[in-house]
Amino acid sequence: MFKLDNTLLEELGLGSLPAEEKNRMLSHIYETLEMRVGMKLAEQMSNEQLDEFESFIDKNDEAGALKWLETNFPNYKQVVAEELEKLKTEVKGSSAQIVAATSQPNPEQVSPELPPAA
């Protein structure tokens, strides 16, 4: 489907980040994408569906949650693709600031942030 890796960071203009910052950025992108996709899908779910889906999440049953999504929301991959494209556009627009922030003398104190969802 898609890969969150160094190639993605290169595409987004973040290839020059130090390795530790690359890992942080990939984690941040993943978490942001997961949250946005979850919110988008939750808007389309009934209360019963929300409860069913949350039961998989609460049990840390990623395989069960994925199967449930495939059954109940066969278009979820399209939602993921759309949200990823939006996120990539946002990150590209901020890549120069992110790189500049991480090249400051004390990068441990700098946490690059993505812009809020549009």
N, C-alpha and C positions, 0 to 999 in steps of 0.2 A: 504494500500500500504506500507507505512513505517511510523514510528513515530520518531520524534525528541524529545527525552525525556531523563530522567536520565538513563534508561536502555542502550540507545545508548552511552551515555557518559561513563558508566561503561565498555561497550564493547571496547571503544576506549582508555581506560586507564585513563580517566579523572574523575572517580567517586569521587576522593578525593578533587576535587576543591570546594571552598566555594560556597554557593548557588548563590551569585551574579555573580560570575565568570561562573558558570554553565549556568546561563541564558544568559550571554553575548556570551558564546561559542555556545550555541544552536542557538541564533540569527545569529551569524556569519556563522555557518554551513548552515543555511537556506538561507541566502542571497547569499552565495557563490554558493550553489547548484542551486538556482534560476537563477543566472547570467550564470553559465556554461551551464545549460540546455537550456536557452534562446539563447545563442550563438550557441550551437550545432544545435538547430532547425532552427535558422535564416539562417544558412549556406545552408539549404535545401529548403528555401522558395524563391518564386519569389518575385519581388518587389511589385506586387499586393497583394500577401499573407502577406507580411510584413506590408503593409499599413492596411490591414484588421485586422490583429492581434493587431497591435499597437493601433488601434482605441478602442479596448476593454480595453487595458492597460490604455490608456489616460483617459477613462471614469471610471476607477477603477471597471470595470465589470469583476470580477474574474470568476463568473459563466459563463458568455458569452465567456470569453477567454478559459475556460476549455472545454466548448461545442465545440467551434471552433477547438481547438486542437484535440479533439476526432474525429471530422468529417474529418479534413484535414490531420492529422498526427496520425493515429491510433496506431502507434508504439511509441508515445511519452512517455508512461509509461516505456518502455524498455530503452529509452534514460535517463530517470530520474534514473532508477535502476543502469544503467552503471555508470553514473556520480556520484551517491551516493557511489558506491563501490570504485571508484577512490579516492573520497574525504575521505572516511573512512580510506583507506590505507595511505594517506598522513597524516591525523591527528594522526593515530596510530604511525607513524614514528616520530612524533614530540611531542607525549604526555608527555614524560619525561621533555622536555624543557618547555612545556607549564605549567606543574604542578610546576616546579622549579621557573619559572618566577612569578607565582602568589603567591608563598609562600615567596617572598621577602618582606622586611619590609614595603614597600609602594605600595601595589597592585593596588591602584587607578591609579598610573602612568604607570602601566604595561598593555599593551594591547596585549594579545597573538595573534600572526599572524599565519595563515596557509601558507604553502609554495605555491608558484605560481603554476598555472596549468601546468601539464606536457605536 
